[in-house]
Amino acid sequence: MEWYRLRVAGVKDSVIRKFMKSFDNYWDIFKLDGSQMERYYGLNLEEVRLVMDSHKMEAELEKEMNTLEKSRIRLMSFHDSGYPIFLKNIASPPVFLYIKGKGEFSEKSIGVVGTRKMTTYGQRACEKIITDLVDGGVTTVSGLALGIDAVCHSKTLEKNGNSIAVVGNGLDLIYPQENRKIWERMEREGTIISEFPLGTRPNHYNFPLRNRIIAGLSKGVVVVESMSKGGSLITAGLALEEGRDVFAVPGDIFSPSSEGCNELIKRSEAKLILSGMDILKEYGWEREKEPTTQEKHENLHGKEEIVFNVLKKEMNLDELIMSTSIRAGELLALLMELELKGLICGAPGGKYRRKVV
C-alpha cells in the first residue's frame, strides 16, 4: 500500500486525489520536482515538502499497517481493483477506505436513509422496503445512525441480505453507542466502511462527507422518513448532484416526520414509492419468486432431512454429531449441501442455523 505513505506523511486527501488521478504508481510522483508540483498541482511549499518526505515513512507505514491488522481492518485505495466502481465515479471519491466485515460491494445497491426520530409508520415502511429489496438480491447502504438507518441494517441482516454501513468516524470507535449490538453484528455479517483514519471522532462536519459515500455507493437512494431539514435530505441532494435516482415514501401531511419526503415528491426531486418492488421494477431487477423453505424442504431425503429437522436452534458440529449420530466428515458434506440449497447458513461461533426466508 505505497500510496498510504502520503496519508502517513500528513498530505491532504485533496492532494493525494490529484496525484492518484494522474499516476497509476506512487513512485511515479517523484518524476516531478518541487517546482512542477507547485505549477501543475497548485501545491504550496509545505505540501511539496510533505510529499517529498513521504517516501521516508517506512517505519511509520509499518506501524500503521500493523495497527490496522490487529484491529481486523482492511485498507483499500482508489487504485485497488476492488474499489467500488460507482464510488470511483463521484466528484470527490475517497482516496482510502477502511473496511471491517465482509467487504462485499455490489453495483446492485440502494441507499436507505431517514430520520433518527422515526415514527412507527416510518419503521414499518422501512421494513417493508428492505424486505422487498433483499428478496430482489439488492445490497442496502446506510449510515448506522439511530432510527431508519438502524432498521435498514437490522432488517437486511435478519433477511440474510448484504448491508453496508458508512460511518463518520474511525472504525475503532463505535458510534452511536446505542447501536453497539448492530455495529458488532455488521462486523460479522455485513460491512462497515469509513474514509476517516483510526481515532477520528464523530464530528458533525464528517457526516455530509459520509453522506456523499452513501450516495456514491448506490444506484439510487430512498428517503423513508425525514423532517423538513436533516442529513437525509443532504444525502438526497448529493445523490441528485451525482446523477443518482432519489425515491421517497409519502407520509401524513400533518406529520413533521414526513415533511421532507413529501417536499421531495412535490418538487419532483424524488420518485414516489410504496414498496421496494417499485425500485426493483424501476431497474428491471425483478426475479421470479424463489421456492420457500417449505418447498425446498419437501425435496430433502435421507440424512439431509435428518440434519435439517435437528437444526431447530443454532448448533455446532459436535452438537449435531451427538444429535444425529452421523460422522463428522459425512456431516460436513451434508451441511454443505444444505447451504447450497439455501436451507441453512453459518452462524457466529462455528454454529449452523436454518435460513429464514
C-alpha positions as CSV (number, residue, x, y, z in Angstrom):
1,M,0.0,0.0,0.0
2,E,2.6,2.5,-1.2
3,W,0.1,5.3,-1.7
4,Y,-0.7,5.3,2.0
5,R,2.7,6.8,2.6
6,L,1.2,10.1,1.6
7,R,-1.5,9.9,4.3
8,V,1.0,8.8,6.9
9,A,3.1,11.8,6.0
10,G,0.2,14.2,6.5
11,V,-0.6,15.0,2.9
12,K,-4.2,16.3,2.4
13,D,-6.7,14.0,0.7
14,S,-7.3,16.6,-2.0
15,V,-3.6,16.5,-2.9
16,I,-3.5,12.7,-2.8
17,R,-6.6,12.5,-5.0
18,K,-4.9,14.7,-7.7
19,F,-1.8,12.5,-7.8
20,M,-3.9,9.3,-7.9
21,K,-5.8,10.6,-10.9
22,S,-2.6,11.4,-12.7
23,F,-0.4,8.5,-11.8
24,D,-1.0,4.7,-11.5
25,N,2.0,4.2,-9.3
26,Y,3.0,6.1,-6.2
27,W,6.7,6.2,-7.2
28,D,5.9,8.0,-10.4
29,I,5.2,11.1,-8.4
30,F,8.9,11.6,-8.0
31,K,9.4,12.1,-11.6
32,L,8.2,15.6,-10.8
33,D,10.4,18.2,-9.0
34,G,9.1,20.6,-6.4
35,S,8.5,23.4,-8.8
36,Q,6.5,21.2,-11.1
37,M,4.3,20.1,-8.2
38,E,3.7,23.8,-7.4
39,R,2.9,24.7,-11.0
40,Y,0.9,21.7,-12.2
41,Y,-0.9,20.7,-8.9
42,G,-1.2,24.0,-7.1
43,L,0.8,22.8,-4.1
44,N,2.4,25.2,-1.6
45,L,6.0,24.8,-0.3
46,E,4.8,22.9,2.8
47,E,2.7,20.5,0.8
48,V,5.6,19.9,-1.5
49,R,7.9,19.1,1.4
50,L,5.3,16.6,2.9
51,V,5.0,14.8,-0.5
52,M,8.8,14.7,-0.9
53,D,9.3,13.3,2.6
54,S,6.6,10.7,2.2
55,H,8.9,8.0,0.8
56,K,10.9,8.1,4.0
57,M,7.9,6.9,6.1
58,E,8.8,3.2,6.2
59,A,8.7,2.8,10.0
60,E,5.5,4.9,10.3
61,L,3.8,3.0,7.5
62,E,4.7,-0.4,9.0
63,K,3.4,0.7,12.4
64,E,0.1,1.9,10.9
65,M,-0.4,-1.3,8.9
66,N,0.2,-3.4,12.0
67,T,-2.4,-1.4,13.9
68,L,-4.9,-1.9,11.2
69,E,-4.2,-5.6,11.0
70,K,-4.6,-6.1,14.8
71,S,-7.9,-4.2,14.6
72,R,-9.1,-6.5,11.7
73,I,-9.4,-3.5,9.4
74,R,-8.6,-3.8,5.7
75,L,-7.4,-0.8,3.7
76,M,-8.4,-0.1,0.1
77,S,-7.1,2.7,-2.1
78,F,-8.7,4.4,-5.1
79,H,-6.4,2.4,-7.3
80,D,-7.3,-1.1,-6.0
81,S,-9.2,-3.3,-8.3
82,G,-11.9,-4.0,-5.7
83,Y,-12.7,-0.3,-5.2
84,P,-16.5,0.2,-5.9
85,I,-16.9,1.5,-9.5
86,F,-20.0,3.6,-8.6
87,L,-18.0,5.4,-5.8
88,K,-15.0,5.9,-8.1
89,N,-17.1,8.0,-10.4
90,I,-18.3,10.6,-8.0
91,A,-16.8,14.1,-8.0
92,S,-14.6,13.6,-4.9
93,P,-14.1,9.8,-4.3
94,P,-12.4,8.8,-1.0
95,V,-8.7,8.1,-1.6
96,F,-8.7,5.4,1.0
97,L,-11.4,3.2,2.5
98,Y,-11.1,1.5,5.9
99,I,-13.2,-1.7,5.9
100,K,-14.4,-4.0,8.6
101,G,-16.5,-7.1,7.9
102,K,-17.2,-9.0,4.6
103,G,-16.3,-6.1,2.3
104,E,-18.7,-7.2,-0.3
105,F,-19.7,-4.4,-2.7
106,S,-22.3,-4.6,-5.5
107,E,-23.5,-2.4,-8.3
108,K,-27.0,-3.6,-7.4
109,S,-27.1,-1.3,-4.3
110,I,-29.6,1.0,-2.9
111,G,-29.0,3.7,-0.2
112,V,-31.7,3.8,2.5
113,V,-31.8,6.9,4.8
114,G,-34.2,8.6,7.1
115,T,-34.7,10.4,10.4
116,R,-33.2,9.3,13.7
117,K,-36.6,10.1,15.3
118,M,-38.7,7.7,13.2
119,T,-42.3,7.0,13.8
120,T,-44.0,3.6,13.8
121,Y,-45.1,4.3,10.3
122,G,-41.5,5.0,9.2
123,Q,-40.3,1.8,10.8
124,R,-42.9,-0.3,9.2
125,A,-42.4,1.4,5.8
126,C,-38.6,0.8,6.0
127,E,-39.0,-2.9,7.0
128,K,-41.4,-3.4,4.0
129,I,-39.0,-1.8,1.6
130,I,-36.0,-3.6,2.9
131,T,-37.8,-7.0,2.7
132,D,-38.6,-6.4,-1.0
133,L,-35.0,-5.2,-1.8
134,V,-33.3,-8.1,-0.1
135,D,-35.7,-10.6,-1.8
136,G,-34.6,-8.9,-5.0
137,G,-30.9,-9.6,-4.2
138,V,-30.2,-5.9,-3.5
139,T,-27.4,-4.7,-1.2
140,T,-28.6,-2.0,1.2
141,V,-26.4,1.0,2.1
142,S,-27.0,3.3,5.1
143,G,-25.2,5.2,7.8
144,L,-25.6,3.1,11.0
145,A,-27.3,6.0,12.8
146,L,-30.3,5.7,15.1
147,G,-33.7,5.3,13.6
148,I,-34.2,4.4,10.0
149,D,-30.5,3.6,9.4
150,A,-30.6,1.0,12.2
151,V,-33.8,-0.5,10.9
152,C,-32.3,-0.8,7.4
153,H,-29.2,-2.7,8.6
154,S,-31.0,-4.9,11.1
155,K,-33.8,-5.9,8.7
156,T,-31.3,-6.7,5.9
157,L,-29.2,-8.9,8.2
158,E,-32.4,-10.5,9.6
159,K,-33.3,-11.5,6.0
160,N,-29.7,-12.8,5.4
161,G,-29.1,-9.9,2.9
162,N,-25.9,-7.9,2.3
163,S,-25.7,-4.5,4.0
164,I,-23.0,-1.8,4.0
165,A,-22.7,0.8,6.8
166,V,-20.8,4.1,6.1
167,V,-19.8,5.9,9.3
168,G,-18.4,9.3,10.0
169,N,-15.7,8.3,12.4
170,G,-12.7,6.0,12.7
171,L,-13.6,2.3,12.8
172,D,-12.0,1.9,16.2
173,L,-14.9,4.0,17.7
174,I,-18.4,2.7,17.9
175,Y,-20.9,5.5,17.3
176,P,-23.6,5.9,18.4
177,Q,-23.1,3.6,21.5
178,E,-26.8,2.8,21.4
179,N,-26.2,0.9,18.2
180,R,-23.3,-1.2,19.6
181,K,-25.1,-4.6,19.0
182,I,-25.9,-3.6,15.4
183,W,-22.4,-2.5,14.8
184,E,-21.0,-5.7,16.2
185,R,-23.4,-7.8,14.0
186,M,-22.5,-5.7,11.0
187,E,-18.8,-6.6,11.6
188,R,-19.7,-10.3,11.5
189,E,-22.3,-10.4,8.8
190,G,-22.2,-7.1,6.9
191,T,-19.6,-4.4,6.1
192,I,-18.7,-1.2,7.9
193,I,-16.6,1.4,6.0
194,S,-15.1,4.8,6.7
195,E,-12.8,7.2,4.9
196,F,-11.6,8.5,8.3
197,P,-8.4,7.3,10.0
198,L,-8.5,5.5,13.3
199,G,-9.1,7.8,16.2
200,T,-11.3,10.2,14.2
201,R,-14.1,11.4,16.4
202,P,-17.7,11.6,15.0
203,N,-17.6,15.4,14.5
204,H,-20.6,17.0,12.9
205,Y,-18.8,18.1,9.8
206,N,-17.8,14.5,9.0
207,F,-21.4,13.4,8.3
208,P,-22.0,15.3,5.0
209,L,-18.8,13.7,3.8
210,R,-20.1,10.3,5.0
211,N,-23.4,11.0,3.2
212,R,-21.7,11.5,-0.2
213,I,-20.2,8.0,0.1
214,I,-23.7,6.5,0.8
215,A,-25.0,8.2,-2.3
216,G,-21.8,7.3,-4.3
217,L,-22.1,3.5,-3.5
218,S,-25.8,3.4,-4.5
219,K,-27.6,3.3,-7.8
220,G,-30.4,5.1,-6.1
221,V,-31.3,6.5,-2.6
222,V,-34.5,6.0,-0.7
223,V,-35.6,8.6,1.8
224,V,-38.0,6.7,4.1
225,E,-39.0,9.4,6.5
226,S,-37.5,12.9,7.0
227,M,-38.1,16.2,8.7
228,S,-38.0,19.4,6.6
229,K,-34.3,19.6,7.4
230,G,-31.7,17.0,8.2
231,G,-29.0,14.6,7.0
232,S,-31.3,12.5,4.9
233,L,-32.1,15.5,2.6
234,I,-28.4,16.3,2.4
235,T,-27.9,12.7,1.2
236,A,-30.7,13.1,-1.3
237,G,-29.2,16.3,-2.6
238,L,-25.8,14.8,-3.0
239,A,-27.4,11.8,-4.8
240,L,-29.1,14.2,-7.3
241,E,-25.8,16.0,-7.9
242,E,-24.1,12.7,-8.7
243,G,-26.9,11.7,-11.1
244,R,-28.4,9.1,-8.9
245,D,-32.1,8.5,-8.6
246,V,-33.9,9.5,-5.4
247,F,-37.0,7.8,-4.1
248,A,-39.2,8.9,-1.3
249,V,-42.0,7.4,0.8
250,P,-45.0,9.7,1.1
251,G,-46.4,10.4,4.5
252,D,-49.1,12.1,6.6
253,I,-49.3,15.8,5.5
254,F,-49.7,16.7,9.2
255,S,-46.7,14.8,10.4
256,P,-43.3,16.7,10.8
257,S,-41.5,13.4,10.2
258,S,-42.9,13.2,6.6
259,E,-42.3,16.9,5.6
260,G,-39.0,16.2,3.9
261,C,-40.3,13.2,1.9
262,N,-43.5,15.0,0.8
263,E,-41.5,18.1,-0.2
264,L,-39.1,16.0,-2.3
265,I,-42.0,14.4,-4.1
266,K,-43.8,17.8,-4.5
267,R,-40.7,19.3,-6.2
268,S,-40.3,16.3,-8.4
269,E,-36.9,15.6,-7.0
270,A,-37.9,12.1,-5.8
271,K,-40.0,9.4,-7.3
272,L,-42.8,8.3,-5.1
273,I,-42.6,4.7,-4.0
274,L,-44.9,2.5,-1.9
275,S,-42.6,-0.6,-1.6
276,G,-39.3,-1.9,-2.5
277,M,-40.9,-3.6,-5.5
278,D,-41.3,-0.2,-7.1
279,I,-37.5,0.2,-7.1
280,L,-36.9,-3.4,-8.4
281,K,-39.3,-2.6,-11.3
282,E,-37.5,0.7,-12.0
283,Y,-34.2,-1.0,-12.6
284,G,-35.5,-4.3,-14.0
285,W,-34.2,-6.2,-11.0
286,E,-37.3,-8.3,-10.6
287,R,-36.8,-12.0,-10.4
288,E,-39.1,-15.0,-10.3
289,K,-40.3,-16.0,-6.9
290,E,-37.9,-18.4,-5.3
291,P,-39.0,-21.6,-3.6
292,T,-40.0,-21.2,0.0
293,T,-38.1,-23.0,2.8
294,Q,-41.1,-25.4,3.0
295,E,-41.0,-26.2,-0.8
296,K,-37.2,-26.8,-0.6
297,H,-37.6,-28.9,2.5
298,E,-40.1,-31.2,0.6
299,N,-37.2,-32.1,-1.7
300,L,-34.9,-33.4,1.0
301,H,-34.4,-37.1,1.5
302,G,-32.5,-39.3,3.9
303,K,-29.8,-37.8,6.1
304,E,-30.2,-34.3,4.7
305,E,-33.7,-34.3,6.1
306,I,-32.5,-35.7,9.5
307,V,-29.9,-32.9,9.8
308,F,-32.4,-30.2,8.8
309,N,-35.0,-31.4,11.2
310,V,-32.5,-31.4,14.1
311,L,-31.5,-27.8,13.4
312,K,-34.4,-26.2,15.2
313,K,-31.9,-24.0,17.0
314,E,-28.3,-22.9,16.4
315,M,-25.9,-25.9,16.9
316,N,-22.2,-26.5,16.4
317,L,-20.7,-29.6,14.7
318,D,-20.3,-31.5,18.0
319,E,-23.9,-30.9,19.0
320,L,-25.0,-32.1,15.5
321,I,-22.9,-35.2,15.7
322,M,-24.4,-36.1,19.1
323,S,-28.0,-35.4,17.9
324,T,-27.7,-37.2,14.5
325,S,-25.0,-39.9,15.2
326,I,-23.6,-39.0,11.7
327,R,-19.8,-39.0,11.4
328,A,-18.0,-35.6,11.1
329,G,-16.8,-36.0,7.5
330,E,-20.2,-37.1,6.2
331,L,-22.0,-34.5,8.3
332,L,-19.8,-31.6,6.9
333,A,-20.7,-32.8,3.4
334,L,-24.4,-32.8,4.3
335,L,-24.2,-29.3,5.8
336,M,-22.5,-28.0,2.7
337,E,-25.4,-29.5,0.5
338,L,-28.0,-27.8,2.8
339,E,-26.1,-24.5,2.5
340,L,-26.0,-24.8,-1.3
341,K,-29.7,-25.4,-1.3
342,G,-30.3,-22.3,0.7
343,L,-31.8,-24.0,3.7
344,I,-29.2,-23.3,6.3
345,C,-26.4,-20.9,6.9
346,G,-23.4,-20.4,9.2
347,A,-23.8,-18.6,12.4
348,P,-21.2,-17.0,14.8
349,G,-19.1,-19.3,16.9
350,G,-18.9,-22.1,14.2
351,K,-22.6,-22.9,14.5
352,Y,-25.2,-23.6,11.9
353,R,-28.9,-22.5,11.8
354,R,-31.8,-22.7,9.4
355,K,-32.0,-19.9,6.9
356,V,-35.0,-17.6,7.3
357,V,-36.8,-16.9,4.0
